[in-house]
């Protein structure tokens, strides 16, 4: 194969893997032509020198796979860092409301959307961080976790805004300007992290994933029903204990059932995306 033919094949392989192409193609062309010139100086014909240079460089599919994997790994790990920062900011905003919000604003943004979204984000990001510390072949799962976490928090921010703007009675927003600015900044951070995470997932999605995952995810994938039931029961018990003193047994029981149902729904909806259920 000539150098031009090899570069055309390499470009096709890179495009199929959604990997950046310009820099690698330029470096590959420079390396191949330099190698071919050296081989020609040793007595090979120009055509044979190009073929030998291409053979030494390696199969285009393998070169493209390694390059795409390296780029996707860097992008996904940066996305995890950005999404983690956005989720931390959103959580801090919720804590600020819990501590300083006036009575008429106590349920914003601490309602069900934020409460459930932060739980989803915590699980997704936890898995992504652990996976990012291991082999690069898990990078698609790393990117999936970052995208799920960013999407959950961004959706919660939008839902909380809708709930706030559809209150049945006018609210004295001017009495809570600082808190609203804190929430707005956190919501903007979540929205900014979302396209970053989606870009990482787009780059990683064509790549293969190793069958051996981190220990926790592997155990859950092998025992999905038991693992989901155990987590749902533990979450429900935690909510029941937390709400018992304030709402009584009936209210705490209702909250526990809602929490358990949310865990099951989240597992069913996102388990495969996060690698917690077999495909």
KAGIMO-V404950 format. One record per residue. N is the residue number from 1. RES is the residue in three letters. SS is DSSP state (H for helix, E for strand, L for the rest). NEAR is the number of other C-alpha atoms within 10 Angstrom. D_LAST is the distance of its C-alpha to the last C-alpha in Angstrom with 1 decimal. Layout:
BEGIN
<<N/RES/SS/NEAR/D_LAST> <N/RES/SS/NEAR/D_LAST>>
END
This chain:
BEGIN
<<1/UNK/L/14/39.2> <2/UNK/L/17/41.3> <3/UNK/H/20/40.4> <4/UNK/H/14/40.1> <5/UNK/H/11/37.7> <6/UNK/H/21/35.6> <7/UNK/H/20/35.5> <8/UNK/H/14/34.5> <9/UNK/H/16/31.6> <10/UNK/H/22/30.6> <11/UNK/H/21/30.8> <12/UNK/H/16/28.4> <13/UNK/H/20/25.9> <14/UNK/H/23/26.2> <15/UNK/H/14/25.9> <16/UNK/H/14/22.7> <17/UNK/L/22/21.2> <18/UNK/L/18/22.9> <19/UNK/L/23/25.0> <20/UNK/L/17/28.7> <21/UNK/L/17/31.0> <22/UNK/H/11/34.6> <23/UNK/H/9/35.4> <24/UNK/H/18/33.6> <25/UNK/H/16/35.1> <26/UNK/H/12/38.5> <27/UNK/H/10/38.3> <28/UNK/H/19/37.0> <29/UNK/H/16/39.9> <30/UNK/H/12/42.4> <31/UNK/H/15/41.3> <32/UNK/H/26/41.2> <33/UNK/H/17/44.6> <34/UNK/H/14/46.2> <35/UNK/H/19/44.9> <36/UNK/H/24/46.2> <37/UNK/H/17/49.5> <38/UNK/H/14/49.9> <39/UNK/H/18/49.1> <40/UNK/H/17/51.6> <41/UNK/H/12/54.2> <42/UNK/L/10/53.8> <43/UNK/L/10/54.9> <44/UNK/L/15/51.8> <45/UNK/L/14/52.0> <46/UNK/H/15/50.1> <47/UNK/H/14/47.6> <48/UNK/H/16/47.0> <49/UNK/H/24/46.8> <50/UNK/H/25/44.0> <51/UNK/H/18/42.1> <52/UNK/H/20/42.6> <53/UNK/H/23/41.5> <54/UNK/H/25/38.3> <55/UNK/H/14/37.6> <56/UNK/H/11/38.2> <57/UNK/H/15/35.9> <58/UNK/L/10/32.8> <59/UNK/L/13/30.3> <60/UNK/H/19/29.5> <61/UNK/H/17/25.8> <62/UNK/H/12/25.8> <63/UNK/H/17/28.2> <64/UNK/H/25/26.1> <65/UNK/H/18/22.8> <66/UNK/H/12/24.8> <67/UNK/H/18/26.4> <68/UNK/H/24/23.4> <69/UNK/H/24/21.7> <70/UNK/H/17/24.9> <71/UNK/H/15/25.4> <72/UNK/H/30/21.9> <73/UNK/H/24/22.3> <74/UNK/H/14/25.7> <75/UNK/H/20/24.6> <76/UNK/H/32/21.6> <77/UNK/H/22/23.8> <78/UNK/H/17/26.6> <79/UNK/H/27/24.3> <80/UNK/H/29/23.3> <81/UNK/H/17/27.1> <82/UNK/H/21/28.0> <83/UNK/H/30/25.5> <84/UNK/H/22/26.5> <85/UNK/H/16/30.1> <86/UNK/H/26/29.5> <87/UNK/H/27/27.8> <88/UNK/H/18/30.7> <89/UNK/H/20/33.2> <90/UNK/H/28/31.7> <91/UNK/H/20/31.7> <92/UNK/H/15/35.3> <93/UNK/H/24/36.3> <94/UNK/H/25/35.0> <95/UNK/H/14/37.0> <96/UNK/H/15/40.0> <97/UNK/H/22/40.0> <98/UNK/H/16/39.7> <99/UNK/H/10/42.8> <100/UNK/H/12/45.0> <101/UNK/L/19/44.1> <102/UNK/L/13/46.8> <103/UNK/H/7/46.4> <104/UNK/H/10/45.7> <105/UNK/H/19/42.8> <106/UNK/L/15/41.3> <107/UNK/L/17/38.1> <108/UNK/L/21/37.3> <109/UNK/L/28/34.9> <110/UNK/L/19/34.1> <111/UNK/L/15/32.8> <112/UNK/H/16/29.5> <113/UNK/H/19/27.7> <114/UNK/H/24/28.7> <115/UNK/H/16/28.2> <116/UNK/H/18/24.6> <117/UNK/H/22/23.8> <118/UNK/H/22/25.2> <119/UNK/H/16/23.1> <120/UNK/H/24/19.8> <121/UNK/H/24/21.4> <122/UNK/H/16/22.4> <123/UNK/H/14/19.1> <124/UNK/H/27/17.4> <125/UNK/H/27/20.4> <126/UNK/H/18/20.7> <127/UNK/H/22/17.4> <128/UNK/H/27/18.2> <129/UNK/H/17/21.7> <130/UNK/H/13/20.7> <131/UNK/H/23/18.2> <132/UNK/H/22/20.9> <133/UNK/L/12/23.4> <134/UNK/L/12/21.5> <135/UNK/L/14/20.4> <136/UNK/H/17/20.2> <137/UNK/H/22/17.1> <138/UNK/H/24/15.1> <139/UNK/H/31/16.8> <140/UNK/H/31/14.0> <141/UNK/H/26/12.7> <142/UNK/H/33/16.5> <143/UNK/H/35/17.0> <144/UNK/H/28/14.2> <145/UNK/H/33/15.8> <146/UNK/H/36/19.2> <147/UNK/H/31/18.4> <148/UNK/H/25/17.1> <149/UNK/H/32/20.2> <150/UNK/H/35/22.5> <151/UNK/H/23/21.3> <152/UNK/H/23/21.7> <153/UNK/H/32/25.2> <154/UNK/H/26/26.3> <155/UNK/H/18/25.4> <156/UNK/H/25/27.3> <157/UNK/H/23/30.2> <158/UNK/H/15/30.4> <159/UNK/H/17/30.1> <160/UNK/H/21/32.8> <161/UNK/H/16/35.0> <162/UNK/H/11/34.8> <163/UNK/H/15/35.7> <164/UNK/H/16/38.6> <165/UNK/H/12/40.0> <166/UNK/L/10/39.9> <167/UNK/L/9/41.8> <168/UNK/L/8/44.4> <169/UNK/L/7/47.3> <170/UNK/L/9/48.2> <171/UNK/L/12/47.4> <172/UNK/L/10/49.7> <173/UNK/H/11/47.3> <174/UNK/H/8/50.2> <175/UNK/H/12/50.4> <176/UNK/H/14/47.0> <177/UNK/H/11/47.0> <178/UNK/H/10/45.9> <179/UNK/H/19/43.0> <180/UNK/H/18/41.8> <181/UNK/H/12/42.1> <182/UNK/H/17/40.0> <183/UNK/H/24/37.3> <184/UNK/H/16/37.7> <185/UNK/H/16/37.3> <186/UNK/H/25/34.2> <187/UNK/H/25/32.7> <188/UNK/H/15/33.7> <189/UNK/H/22/32.1> <190/UNK/H/29/28.7> <191/UNK/H/20/29.0> <192/UNK/H/16/30.1> <193/UNK/H/27/27.1> <194/UNK/H/24/24.6> <195/UNK/H/15/25.3> <196/UNK/H/22/25.4> <197/UNK/H/29/21.9> <198/UNK/H/20/20.7> <199/UNK/H/17/22.6> <200/UNK/H/28/20.9> <201/UNK/H/25/17.4> <202/UNK/H/20/18.8> <203/UNK/H/23/20.2> <204/UNK/H/30/17.2> <205/UNK/L/18/14.5> <206/UNK/L/16/15.7> <207/UNK/L/19/15.7> <208/UNK/L/13/13.7> <209/UNK/L/16/12.2> <210/UNK/L/13/13.4> <211/UNK/L/9/11.5> <212/UNK/L/11/14.0> <213/UNK/L/19/13.7> <214/UNK/L/15/16.5> <215/UNK/H/10/17.6> <216/UNK/H/11/17.0> <217/UNK/H/18/13.3> <218/UNK/H/17/12.8> <219/UNK/H/14/14.8> <220/UNK/H/18/13.1> <221/UNK/H/19/9.6> <222/UNK/H/13/11.7> <223/UNK/L/14/13.6> <224/UNK/H/19/11.8> <225/UNK/H/13/14.5> <226/UNK/H/11/17.4> <227/UNK/H/16/16.5> <228/UNK/H/21/16.2> <229/UNK/H/15/19.4> <230/UNK/H/13/21.3> <231/UNK/H/15/20.7> <232/UNK/H/23/21.6> <233/UNK/H/18/24.7> <234/UNK/H/15/25.8> <235/UNK/H/19/25.5> <236/UNK/H/24/27.4> <237/UNK/H/18/30.0> <238/UNK/H/15/30.5> <239/UNK/H/19/31.1> <240/UNK/H/23/33.4> <241/UNK/H/14/35.5> <242/UNK/H/14/35.8> <243/UNK/H/18/36.9> <244/UNK/H/15/39.0> <245/UNK/H/11/42.2> <246/UNK/H/10/42.1> <247/UNK/H/14/40.9> <248/UNK/H/11/41.7> <249/UNK/H/14/39.6> <250/UNK/H/12/38.7> <251/UNK/H/15/37.5> <252/UNK/H/22/35.7> <253/UNK/H/19/34.0> <254/UNK/H/16/32.9> <255/UNK/H/21/31.6> <256/UNK/H/24/29.6> <257/UNK/H/19/28.0> <258/UNK/H/16/27.1> <259/UNK/H/24/25.6> <260/UNK/H/23/23.5> <261/UNK/H/16/22.3> <262/UNK/H/17/21.4> <263/UNK/H/22/19.3> <264/UNK/H/18/17.4> <265/UNK/H/14/17.0> <266/UNK/H/16/15.9> <267/UNK/H/23/13.2> <268/UNK/H/15/11.9> <269/UNK/H/11/12.5> <270/UNK/H/18/11.5> <271/UNK/L/20/9.3> <272/UNK/L/14/6.0> <273/UNK/L/19/8.8> <274/UNK/L/24/10.5> <275/UNK/L/20/8.1> <276/UNK/L/24/9.2> <277/UNK/L/20/6.4> <278/UNK/L/13/3.8> <279/UNK/L/8/0.0>>
END
